[in-house]
Amino acid sequence: MDSESDKHLNNNTEKPWLWKKGHSGNIHGRPKGKTMKEWAREYLERLNDEERDKFMEGISKEIIWKMAEGNPDTNADLTSKGEKIVFMPTEVLNKISDNSAQ
């Protein structure tokens, strides 16, 4: 065995919840028919420009962009190095800085 196979073998024995190579938890496979994504894409493709504009009303530009371009991968932690990130409202941060200045 090469080192890659050894790593894979060790990984599966250390993590028994992972599926073994060649096995699946879904023995019958995906149900027949269209996925919701396929159905939605086909529905939107059938709309004319006026119907599409009406459909897009009320949807934020960010969501429309994600619909067109897809969501970016967000599984990379580039800022906190695994540390918990806590977001505070600006008002709280201002109070903290005001109190520390006194």
Secondary structure, 3 states (H helix, E strand, C coil): CCHHHHHHHHHHHHCCCCCCCCCCCCCCCCCCCCCHHHHHHHHHHHCCHHHHHHHHCCCCHHHHHHHHHCCCCCCCCCCCCCCCCCCCCHHHHHHHHHHHHC
